[in-house]
Amino acid sequence: MDINTLRGIATILAMLAFIGITVWAYSSYKKKDFDEAALLPFADEPDEAEKPYNEKKPSEKNDARSSKQ
């Protein structure tokens, strides 16, 4: 077995991996999961969006006061 045979085998394995990933990505079995993931950038977090950036959580405020005493 020479280097060219190994290169051919590696090429075939890479091609099969590519085809396998492509079939997996476009299968209808995963469509619901991918559609849900596609909408993640548009999901809002209303609790975090309403708070000012520098406001601490109530638990952090209590910890800060208790450590000073």
Phi, psi and omega in degrees: 000122181257182185295327181292326176295318178295321177296320178296316179296317179297321178296316179295318178296319178295320179295317178296321177296317178298314180296319179297316179293321179296315178297318179297316183292325183262007180285149180288343179297322183262001186302316181298316180296318181290323177296320178294318179293329180293335181269355181302321179297339182266357181287133179262152174242089188297327180296316182283328184288331183279338182278142172296156185298321186268003180283132179273160176288153180303324180293326178289325178294317179295322179295322182293320180289321183289332180282336179283335184281000000 
